[in-house]
């Protein structure tokens, strides 16, 4: 359905990468050719950075009626071998194979365009979760989940002529997948960066006259660092979305100032929810930045309100709906929500998906995420959200990033250790936190290091950090 509509663009360029472009008709012809090649395989595995052939492979798999499986090409050999073994007989597309997909095949003329070689309930994409705490799980997204997200959030061909979206998130991330579908559907040309570099990102945004972009928090932090003073100099950039992990508020505030004419969007979602389920829009960002009311200013730390077609509910530890303002477990429901792993559904009887995030909804329906439930520190019987302490630490002038971890302790159950990136005296940083938090939430120790362990998409590898801390602070 989406490819049929995009194909109506004819000779309009729709995808650009490394100085080359595909028109709408080019994309259609090459997707048909790819489908002809893909048939007979149970799946297509994409093992490469972003490439001009990425949308060709995705739509080719859809036309062939088989799942598309983008894999993290940066994984170690052993982990990749295990993932490949889960897909016997699948066609594996490595970077060296992709140029071949960009050469149209005359045999493709006999390939029908219609996507329903499969029904809307068949599996469209398999995305592996990041595996930051365990072996990656295969999240299944069916065609109906992808369509629900696109149709509920986008208007067909609504973009202005000349609009272009810069995509730097990796192709195996749900944001990379859905950015492709939503921008093509709305009529924006996609501009791919095969690898992120803050300077190159800014140069591309200027050179390609980019109007929309999506980054993860680590990318936004590096972009901000690339522009130490003044304006970022991207006059065409109207919208900048960020998400995928928690973003330190000082980074957001600095970004709002160096992109003064850009509308910011904070997006919250999961692989299992086919991308975003809540967003904090441009008007909310501007209002929060200018607010003197602390409650309104705090909304800059929220992820906004639910998208159309999505319900969000906070439940207490007994599974009952929690009142506004009370922290609990975040559940989501809607047509775009999959919550399925290899044939096993995690949805409850009423269709609610447990995100395993802790959060709260304020009286106006704004969602505040406080971190993963597994990350909660239990100190002396008190539940402590690391995010609350991290938000205080990053306001210290010498702290760039902070991660708070609970380390086993025989007396308290867990003691609080803050690992920070920046410069300063650990005792002075600890006092900074103590002055702004009650004593039970004050870190027992502050450790400086050069960087925090993160995935390529910016998620903090807490298990890695905990293993290091248990060794050094045992």
For each residue, the residues with C-beta under 8 A, 3 or more apart:
1: 4 5 115 147
2: 5 6 115 147 150 181 184 185
3: 6 7 27 28 31 59 62 63 113 115
4: 1 7 8 113 114 115
5: 1 2 8 156 157 185
6: 2 3 9 14 24 27 28 184 185
7: 3 4 24 25 27 28 113
8: 4 5 24
9: 6 12 14 23 24 25 187
10: 23 24 25
11: 23 24 25
12: 9 23 24 189
13: 16 21 22 23 189
14: 6 9 21 22 23 24 27 184 189 190
15: 21 22 27 52 55 189 190 192
16: 13 19 20 21 52 164 189 190 191 192 208
17: 20 50 51 52 191 192 194
18: 52 192 194
19: 16
20: 16 17 52
21: 13 14 15 16 52 189
22: 13 14 15 26 27 30 52 55 56 102
23: 9 10 11 12 13 14 26 27
24: 6 7 8 9 10 11 12 14 27 28
25: 7 9 10 11 28 29
26: 22 23 29 30 104
27: 3 6 7 14 15 22 23 24 30 31 55 56 59
28: 3 6 7 24 25 31 32 113
29: 25 26 32 33 104 108
30: 22 26 27 33 34 53 56 60 101 102 103 104 108
31: 3 27 28 34 35 55 56 59 60 62 63
32: 28 29 35 36 60 63 108 109 111 113
33: 29 30 36 37 60 101 103 104 105 107 108 111
34: 30 31 37 38 56 57 59 60 61 63 64 101
35: 31 32 38 39 60 61 62 63 64 108 111
36: 32 33 39 105 107 108 110 111
37: 33 34 60 91 101 105
38: 34 35 41 44 60 61 64 66 91
39: 35 36 64 65 66
40:
41: 38 44 64 66 89 90 91
42: 66 67 87 88 89 90
43: 61 66 67 68 69 87 90 91 126
44: 38 41 57 60 61 64 66 67 68 69 90 91 93
45: 69 70 71 84 87 90 91 92 93
46: 54 57 58 68 69 70 71 93 171 172
47: 70 71 73 80 92 93 94 95
48: 51 54 73 93 94 95 98 171
49: 73 95 170 171 194 195
50: 17 54 167 170 171 176 192 193 194
51: 17 48 54 95 98 171 192 194
52: 15 16 17 18 20 21 22 56 98 102 192
53: 30 56 57 93 98 99 101 102
54: 46 48 50 51 57 58 70 98 171 180 192
55: 15 22 27 31 58 59 180 184 190
56: 22 27 30 31 34 52 53 59 60 101 102
57: 34 44 46 53 54 60 61 68 93 98 101
58: 46 54 55 61 62 68 125 177 180
59: 3 27 31 34 55 56 62 63
60: 30 31 32 33 34 35 37 38 44 56 57 63 64 101
61: 34 35 38 43 44 57 58 64 66 67 68
62: 3 31 35 58 59 65 68 115 124 143
63: 3 31 32 34 35 59 60 111 112 113 115 117
64: 34 35 38 39 41 44 60 61 117
65: 39 62 117 118 122
66: 38 39 41 42 43 44 61
67: 42 43 44 61 123 124 125 126
68: 43 44 46 57 58 61 62 124 125 126
69: 43 44 45 46 87 90 125 126 127
70: 45 46 47 54 125 127 171 172 176 177
71: 45 46 47 75 80 83 84 128 172
72: 75 128 170 172 456
73: 47 48 49 80 95 172
74: 456
75: 71 72 79 80 83
76: 79 80
77: 80 81
78: 81 82
79: 75 76 82 83 131 136
80: 47 71 73 75 76 77 83 84
81: 77 78 84 85
82: 78 79 85 86 135
83: 71 75 79 80 86 87 128 136
84: 45 71 80 81 87 90 92
85: 81 82 88
86: 82 83 138
87: 42 43 45 69 83 84 90
88: 42 85
89: 41 42
90: 41 42 43 44 45 69 84 87
91: 37 38 41 43 44 45
92: 45 47 84 97
93: 44 45 46 47 48 53 57 97 98 101
94: 47 48 97 98
95: 47 48 49 51 73 98
96: 99
97: 92 93 94 100 101
98: 48 51 52 53 54 57 93 94 95 101 102
99: 53 96 102 103
100: 97 103
101: 30 33 34 37 53 56 57 60 93 97 98
102: 22 30 52 53 56 98 99
103: 30 33 99 100
104: 26 29 30 33 108
105: 33 36 37 108
106: 109
107: 33 36 110 111
108: 29 30 32 33 35 36 104 105 111
109: 32 106
110: 36 107
111: 32 33 35 36 63 107 108
112: 63 117
113: 3 4 7 28 32 63
114: 4 117
115: 1 2 3 4 62 63 118 143
116: 119 120
117: 63 64 65 112 114
118: 65 115 122 143
119: 116 122 143
120: 116 142 143 144 147
121: 142 143 144
122: 65 118 119 142 143
123: 67 126 140 141 142
124: 62 67 68 141 142 143 145 146
125: 58 67 68 69 70 140 141 146 177
126: 43 67 68 69 123 138 139 140 141
127: 69 70 138 139 141 172 173 174 177 271
128: 71 72 83 131 136 137 138 139 172
129: 136 137 139 271
130: 136 455 457 459
131: 79 128 134 135 136 137
132: 455 459 460 461 462 463
133: 374 462 463
134: 131 137
135: 82 131
136: 79 83 128 129 130 131
137: 128 129 131 134 341 342
138: 86 126 127 128 341 342
139: 126 127 128 129 271 272 338 340 341
140: 123 125 126 338 340 341 342 343
141: 123 124 125 126 127 145 146 174 274 338
142: 120 121 122 123 124 145 146 338 340
143: 62 115 118 119 120 121 122 124 146 147
144: 120 121 147 148 335
145: 124 141 142 148 149 274 335 336 337 338
146: 124 125 141 142 143 149 150 178 181 274 336
147: 1 2 120 143 144 150 151
148: 144 145 151 152 274 309 334 335 336
149: 145 146 152 153 178 181 182 274 275 276 336
150: 2 146 147 153 154 178 181 182 185
151: 147 148 154
152: 148 149 307 308 309 310 335 336
153: 149 150 182 276 307 308
154: 150 151 158 182 185 186
155: 158 186
156: 5 185 186 187
157: 5 186 187
158: 154 155 186 187
159: 163 183 186 187 188
160: 163 211
161:
162: 209 211
163: 159 160 187 188 189 211 212
164: 16 188 189 190 191 208 209 210 211 212
165: 179 183 188 189 190 191 210 211 212 213 214
166: 191 193 201 204 205 208 210 212 213 214
167: 50 176 179 180 183 190 191 192 193 213 214
168: 193 196 201 213 214 215 219
169: 173 175 176 179 214 215 216 244 457
170: 49 50 72 173 176 456 457
171: 46 48 49 50 51 54 70 176 177
172: 46 70 71 72 73 127 128 176
173: 127 169 170 176 177 244 457
174: 127 141 177 178 269 270 271 274 275
175: 169 178 179 214 216 243 244 267 269 275 457
176: 50 70 167 169 170 171 172 173 179 180
177: 58 70 125 127 171 173 174 180 181 275
178: 146 149 150 174 175 181 182 274 275 276
179: 165 167 169 175 176 182 183 190 214
180: 54 55 58 167 176 177 183 184 190
181: 2 146 149 150 177 178 184 185
182: 149 150 153 154 178 179 185 186
183: 159 165 167 179 180 186 188 189 190 212
184: 2 6 14 55 180 181 187 188 190
185: 2 5 6 150 154 156 181 182
186: 154 155 156 157 158 159 182 183
187: 9 156 157 158 159 163 184
188: 159 163 164 165 183 184 211 212
189: 12 13 14 15 16 21 163 164 165 183
190: 14 15 16 55 164 165 167 179 180 183 184
191: 16 17 164 165 166 167 204 208 210
192: 15 16 17 18 50 51 52 54 167
193: 50 166 167 168 196 197 200 201 204
194: 17 18 49 50 51
195: 49
196: 168 193 200 201 219 222
197: 193 200 201
198: 201 202 219 222 223 225 226
199: 202 203 226
200: 193 196 197 203 204
201: 166 168 193 196 197 198 204 205 215 219 223
202: 198 199 205 206 223 226 227 232 233 234
203: 199 200 206 207
204: 166 191 193 200 201 207 208 210
205: 166 201 202 208 210 213 234 236 237
206: 202 203 209 210 233 234
207: 203 204
208: 16 164 166 191 204 205
209: 162 164 206 236
210: 164 165 166 191 204 205 206 213 234 236 237
211: 160 162 163 164 165 188 236 237 238 239
212: 163 164 165 166 183 188 237 238 239 240 241
213: 165 166 167 168 205 210 237 239 240 241
214: 165 166 167 168 169 175 179 240 241 242 243 267
215: 168 169 201 219 220 223 240 241 242
216: 169 175 219 220 242 243 244 245 457 458
217: 220 221 242 243 244 245 246 247 248 251 458
218: 221 222 245 454 458
219: 168 196 198 201 215 216 222 223 242 458
220: 215 216 217 223 224 242 247 251 252 255
221: 217 218 224 225 247 248 251 400 401
222: 196 198 218 219 225 226
223: 198 201 202 215 219 220 226 227 232 255
224: 220 221 227 251 254 255 258
225: 198 221 222 228
226: 198 199 202 222 223
227: 202 223 224 230 231 232 233 258
228: 225
229:
230: 227 258
231: 227 258 259 260
232: 202 223 227 237 258 259
233: 202 206 227
234: 202 205 206 210 237 259 262
235: 261
236: 205 209 210 211
237: 205 210 211 212 213 232 234 240 259 261 262
238: 211 212 261 262 263
239: 211 212 213 262 263 264 265 282
240: 212 213 214 215 237 255 259 262 263 264 265
241: 212 213 214 215 264 265 266 267 279
242: 214 215 216 217 219 220 247 252 255 264 265 266 267
243: 175 214 216 217 247 266 267 268 269 276 303
244: 169 173 175 216 217 457 458 459
245: 216 217 218 454 457 458 459 460
246: 217 369 371 387 390
247: 217 220 221 242 243 251 252 266
248: 217 221 251 252 390 391 394 401 402
249: 252 253 300 301 391 394 395
250: 253 254 394 395
251: 217 220 221 224 247 248 254 255
252: 220 242 247 248 249 255 256 264 266 285 300
253: 249 250 256 257 289 300
254: 224 250 251 257 258
255: 220 223 224 240 242 251 252 258 259 264
256: 252 253 259 260 264 285 286 289
257: 253 254 260
258: 224 227 230 231 232 254 255
259: 231 232 234 237 240 255 256 262 264
260: 231 256 257
261: 235 237 238
262: 234 237 238 239 240 259
263: 238 239 240 281 282 285
264: 239 240 241 242 252 255 256 259 282 285
265: 239 240 241 242 279 280 281 282 285
266: 241 242 243 247 252 279 280 285 302 303 304
267: 175 214 241 242 243 275 276 278 279 303
268: 243 276 277 278 279 303 304 367 369
269: 174 175 243 273 274 275 276 277 278
270: 174 273 277 355
271: 127 129 139 174
272: 139 337 338 339 340 341 346 353
273: 269 270 276 277 332 334 336 337 338 339 353 355
274: 141 145 146 148 149 174 178 269 336 337 338
275: 149 174 175 177 178 267 269 336
276: 149 153 178 243 267 268 269 273 279 307
277: 268 269 270 273 306 307 310 312 332 334 336 337
278: 267 268 269 303 304 305 306 307 310 312 367
279: 241 265 266 267 268 276 303 304 305 307
280: 265 266 284 285 299 300 302 303 304 305 366
281: 263 265 284 285 304
282: 239 263 264 265 285 286
283: 286 287
284: 280 281 287 288 299 304 366
285: 252 256 263 264 265 266 280 281 282 288 289 300
286: 256 282 283 289 290
287: 283 284 290 291 296 299
288: 284 285 291 296 297 298 299 300
289: 253 256 285 286 297 300
290: 286 287
291: 287 288 296 297
292: 297
293: 296 297
294: 297 298
295: 298 299 362
296: 287 288 291 293 299
297: 288 289 291 292 293 294 300
298: 288 294 295 301 302
299: 280 284 287 288 295 296 302 362 366
300: 249 252 253 280 285 288 289 297
301: 249 298 368 391
302: 266 280 298 299 362 366 367 368
303: 243 266 267 268 278 279 280 367 368 369
304: 266 268 278 279 280 281 284 366 367
305: 278 279 280 364 365 366 367
306: 277 278 310 311 312 332 365 367
307: 152 153 276 277 278 279 310
308: 152 153
309: 148 152 334 335 336
310: 152 277 278 306 307 332 333 334 336 337
311: 306 332 333 334
312: 277 278 306 330 331 332 361 367
313: 321 330 331 332 333 352
314: 321 322 326 327 328 329 330 331 359 360 361
315: 319 320 321 322 328 329 331
316: 319 320 321 322 326 328 329
317: 328 329
318:
319: 315 316
320: 315 316
321: 313 314 315 316
322: 314 315 316 326 327 328 360
323: 326
324: 360 361 362 363
325: 360 361 362 363
326: 314 316 322 323 360
327: 314 322 358 359 360 370 385
328: 314 315 316 317 322 358 359 360
329: 314 315 316 317 354 355 356 357 358 373
330: 312 313 314 354 355 357 358 359 367 369
331: 312 313 314 315 352 353 354 355
332: 273 277 306 310 311 312 313 337 352 353 355
333: 310 311 313 337 350 351 352 353
334: 148 273 277 309 310 311 337
335: 144 145 148 152 309
336: 145 146 148 149 152 273 274 275 277 309 310
337: 145 272 273 274 277 310 332 333 334 347 351 353
338: 139 140 141 142 145 272 273 274
339: 272 273 345 346 347 353
340: 139 140 142 272 343 344 345 346 347
341: 137 138 139 140 272 344 346
342: 137 138 140
343: 140 340
344: 340 341
345: 339 340
346: 272 339 340 341 353 354
347: 337 339 340 351 352 353
348: 351 352 354
349:
350: 333
351: 333 337 347 348
352: 313 331 332 333 347 348
353: 272 273 331 332 333 337 339 346 347
354: 329 330 331 346 348
355: 270 273 329 330 331 332
356: 329 372 373 374
357: 329 330 369 370 371 372 373
358: 327 328 329 330 369 370 371 372 373 376 385
359: 314 327 328 330 367 368 369 370
360: 314 322 324 325 326 327 328 367 368 370
361: 312 314 324 325 365 366 367 368
362: 295 299 302 324 325 365 366 368
363: 324 325
364: 305
365: 305 306 361 362
366: 280 284 299 302 304 305 361 362
367: 268 278 302 303 304 305 306 312 330 359 360 361
368: 301 302 303 359 360 361 362
369: 246 268 303 330 357 358 359 387
370: 327 357 358 359 360 385 387 388
371: 246 357 358 375 376 385 386 387
372: 356 357 358 375 376 462
373: 329 356 357 358 376
374: 133 356
375: 371 372 385 386 462
376: 358 371 372 373 383 384 385 386 406
377: 383 384 385 386 404 405 406 414 416
378: 381 382 383 384 406 413 414
379: 382 384 406 409 412 413 414 415 416 440
380: 412 413 440
381: 378 413
382: 378 379 440
383: 376 377 378
384: 376 377 378 379 388 389 406 416 440 441
385: 327 358 370 371 375 376 377 388 389
386: 371 375 376 377 389 390 403 404 405 406
387: 246 369 370 371 390 391
388: 370 384 385 391 392 437 441
389: 384 385 386 392 393 402 404 416 418 433 437 441 443
390: 246 248 386 387 393 394 402 403 404 418
391: 248 249 301 387 388 394 395
392: 388 389 395 432 433 436 437
393: 389 390 396 399 402 404 418 420 429 432 433 443
394: 248 249 250 390 391 399 400 401 402
395: 249 250 391 392 399 436
396: 393 399 422 424 429 432
397:
398: 422 423 424 429
399: 393 394 395 396 402 420 421 422 424 429
400: 221 394 420 421 422
401: 221 248 394 420 421 422 451 452
402: 248 389 390 393 394 399 418 419 420 421
403: 386 390 418 419 420 452 460 462 465
404: 377 386 389 390 393 416 417 418 419 443
405: 377 386 416 417 418 419 462 465 466 469
406: 376 377 378 379 384 386 414 415 416 417
407: 414 415 416 417 466 469 470 473
408: 413 414 470
409: 379 412 413 414 415
410:
411:
412: 379 380 409 415
413: 378 379 380 381 408 409
414: 377 378 379 406 407 408 409
415: 379 406 407 409 412 444 445
416: 377 379 384 389 404 405 406 407 441 442 443 444 445
417: 404 405 406 407 443 444 445 446 447 469 473
418: 389 390 393 402 403 404 405 429 430 433 443 445 446 447
419: 402 403 404 405 447 448 449 452 465 469
420: 393 399 400 401 402 403 424 429 446 447 448 449
421: 399 400 401 402 448 449 450 451 452
422: 396 398 399 400 401 448
423: 398 448
424: 396 398 399 420 428 429 448
425: 428 429
426: 429 430 445 446 447 448
427: 430 431 446
428: 424 425 431 432
429: 393 396 398 399 418 420 424 425 426 432 433 446
430: 418 426 427 433 434 442 443 445 446
431: 427 428 434 435
432: 392 393 396 428 429 435 436
433: 389 392 393 418 429 430 436 437 441 442 443
434: 430 431 437 439 442
435: 431 432
436: 392 395 432 433
437: 388 389 392 433 434 441 442
438: 441 442
439: 434 442
440: 379 380 382 384
441: 384 388 389 416 433 437 438
442: 416 430 433 434 437 438 439
443: 389 393 404 416 417 418 430 433 446
444: 415 416 417
445: 415 416 417 418 426 430 473
446: 417 418 420 426 427 429 430 443
447: 417 418 419 420 426 469 472 473
448: 419 420 421 422 423 424 426
449: 419 420 421 452
450: 421
451: 401 421
452: 401 403 419 421 449 460 465
453: 460 461 464 465
454: 218 245 458 459 460 461
455: 130 132 458 459 461
456: 72 74 170
457: 130 169 170 173 175 216 244 245
458: 216 217 218 219 244 245 454 455
459: 130 132 244 245 454 455
460: 132 245 403 452 453 454 465
461: 132 453 454 455 464 465
462: 132 133 372 375 403 405 465 466
463: 132 133 466 467
464: 453 461 467 468
465: 403 405 419 452 453 460 461 462 468 469
466: 405 407 462 463 469 470
467: 463 464 470 471
468: 464 465 471 472
469: 405 407 417 419 447 465 466 472 473
470: 407 408 466 467 473 474
471: 467 468 474
472: 447 468 469
473: 407 417 445 447 469 470
474: 470 471
